[in-house]
Amino acid sequence: GWKVSAPRARAGIAPAASEAAEDGLYVQSVEKAFAVLHAFAGRPRMGLTEVAAATGLDRSAVQRFLHTLERLGYLRKDPRSKQFALTVRMLELGRHYIAGSTLVERAQPFLLHLSRQTEEAVNLTVLDGAEIVYVSRLLSRHAIAMNLSAGSRLPAYCTAPGIAILSRL
């Protein structure tokens, strides 16, 4: 069986176990595959045992998911260390979101205008649960940039854009 682990819960990728059990269309294998990918958040390389510990899945299942994700091009395996790492193919998923988002399309001219007028960093963020997600970032040429990029998540309550969004709810 698969236990609920802290990394999976933090990633916000799965409904409660009772909800999933009642949903006949829900595919738990897909949930597990995404849990494996999310396990790499903040960890550039991981071995089989580390991924199993991070996801709560047994080693046999993790081995199959790692192998499949490697064959699909989303992970690469170092032949010497036997550790896995995400590949640039992961960026395609985010690119498809940005390319298909009407919010990003409509906001881009305003972001560019603000960036040129103020010469400050300009961010487009959206609320996702209790977190904000940076969708687009235009950096200032004279300020030190924080280590945030499109896709970065932070708790909404402790960021300026998060507080602004929460104040309007």
C-alpha positions in Angstrom: 0.0 0.0 0.0 0.9 3.6 -0.4 1.1 5.8 2.6 0.5 9.5 2.7 3.9 11.2 3.1 4.8 14.7 4.0 6.4 15.6 0.6 3.2 14.4 -1.2 1.0 16.4 1.0 3.1 19.5 0.7 3.1 19.3 -3.0 -0.6 19.4 -3.0 -0.9 16.9 -5.8 -3.3 14.4 -4.3 -6.8 14.4 -2.9 -7.6 12.8 0.4 -7.3 9.0 0.3 -11.1 8.7 0.9 -11.9 11.0 -2.0 -9.6 9.1 -4.4 -11.1 5.7 -3.3 -14.6 7.0 -4.2 -13.6 8.3 -7.6 -13.8 5.6 -10.2 -11.9 7.6 -12.8 -8.9 8.4 -10.4 -5.7 6.7 -11.5 -3.4 6.2 -8.5 -0.5 5.2 -10.7 -0.5 8.7 -12.2 -0.5 10.2 -8.7 2.4 8.0 -7.7 4.4 9.0 -10.8 3.9 12.6 -10.0 4.9 12.0 -6.4 8.2 10.5 -7.7 8.8 13.7 -9.8 7.8 16.0 -6.9 10.3 14.2 -4.7 13.1 15.9 -6.6 12.0 19.3 -5.5 15.0 20.9 -3.9 17.1 17.7 -4.5 19.1 17.7 -7.7 20.0 14.0 -7.5 18.5 11.0 -5.7 18.9 7.3 -5.6 16.2 4.7 -5.4 16.2 4.5 -1.6 16.0 8.2 -1.2 13.0 8.5 -3.6 11.3 5.6 -1.8 11.8 7.4 1.5 10.6 10.7 0.1 7.4 9.2 -1.5 6.5 6.5 1.0 6.3 4.0 -1.9 8.0 0.6 -1.7 11.4 0.2 -3.5 10.0 -2.1 -6.2 7.3 0.4 -7.2 9.8 3.3 -7.1 12.2 1.3 -9.3 9.4 0.8 -11.9 8.4 4.5 -11.8 12.0 5.7 -12.1 12.7 3.4 -15.0 9.5 4.5 -16.8 10.2 8.2 -16.3 13.8 7.7 -17.5 12.5 5.9 -20.6 10.1 8.8 -21.2 12.9 11.3 -20.9 11.8 13.1 -17.7 14.7 11.6 -15.6 18.2 10.6 -16.4 20.3 8.0 -14.5 24.0 8.4 -13.8 25.5 5.1 -14.8 28.2 5.4 -12.1 26.3 6.7 -9.1 23.0 5.1 -10.1 21.3 8.4 -9.0 18.5 10.0 -10.9 18.0 13.7 -11.9 15.3 15.6 -13.6 15.9 16.5 -17.3 15.1 19.6 -19.3 12.1 17.8 -20.7 10.3 18.7 -17.4 10.4 22.3 -18.6 8.0 21.4 -21.5 5.1 21.0 -19.1 5.6 24.5 -17.7 6.1 26.0 -21.1 2.8 24.5 -22.3 1.0 26.1 -19.4 2.5 29.5 -20.0 1.9 29.3 -23.8 -1.7 28.4 -23.3 -2.5 30.8 -20.5 -4.7 33.7 -21.4 -3.7 35.4 -18.1 0.0 35.4 -19.1 -0.8 36.5 -22.6 -3.0 39.4 -21.5 -0.7 40.4 -18.6 2.6 40.4 -20.6 2.2 43.9 -22.2 1.4 45.4 -18.8 4.3 43.6 -17.2 6.7 44.9 -19.8 5.4 48.4 -19.5 5.8 48.4 -15.7 9.2 46.9 -16.0 10.4 49.6 -18.5 8.7 52.5 -16.5 10.0 51.5 -13.1 13.2 49.6 -13.9 12.2 47.3 -11.1 11.4 43.6 -11.0 7.9 42.8 -12.0 6.2 39.5 -11.2 2.9 37.8 -12.2 1.8 35.4 -9.5 -1.3 33.3 -9.0 -2.8 31.8 -5.9 -2.8 28.0 -5.7 -4.2 26.7 -2.5 -2.3 28.5 0.3 0.7 29.3 -1.9 1.5 31.8 -4.6 3.1 30.5 -7.8 5.3 32.8 -9.9 4.1 32.5 -13.4 6.2 35.2 -15.0 9.1 37.3 -13.8 10.8 40.3 -15.3 14.0 41.1 -13.4 15.4 44.5 -12.7 18.9 45.2 -14.2 20.1 46.9 -11.1 18.7 44.9 -8.2 19.9 41.7 -6.8 17.5 39.0 -8.0 16.0 36.5 -5.6 16.5 32.9 -6.5 12.9 32.6 -7.8 11.8 31.6 -11.3 8.5 30.7 -13.0 7.0 27.9 -11.1 8.5 28.9 -7.8 6.0 28.5 -4.9 5.9 30.4 -1.6 3.4 30.6 1.2 0.9 33.3 0.3 0.7 34.8 3.8 4.4 35.9 3.9 4.9 37.4 0.5 3.8 40.8 -0.8 1.9 39.4 -3.8 0.3 36.7 -1.6 -0.9 39.3 0.9 -2.3 41.4 -1.9 -4.2 38.5 -3.4 -5.4 37.3 0.0 -6.6 40.8 0.9 -9.0 40.7 -2.1 -10.6 37.3 -1.2 
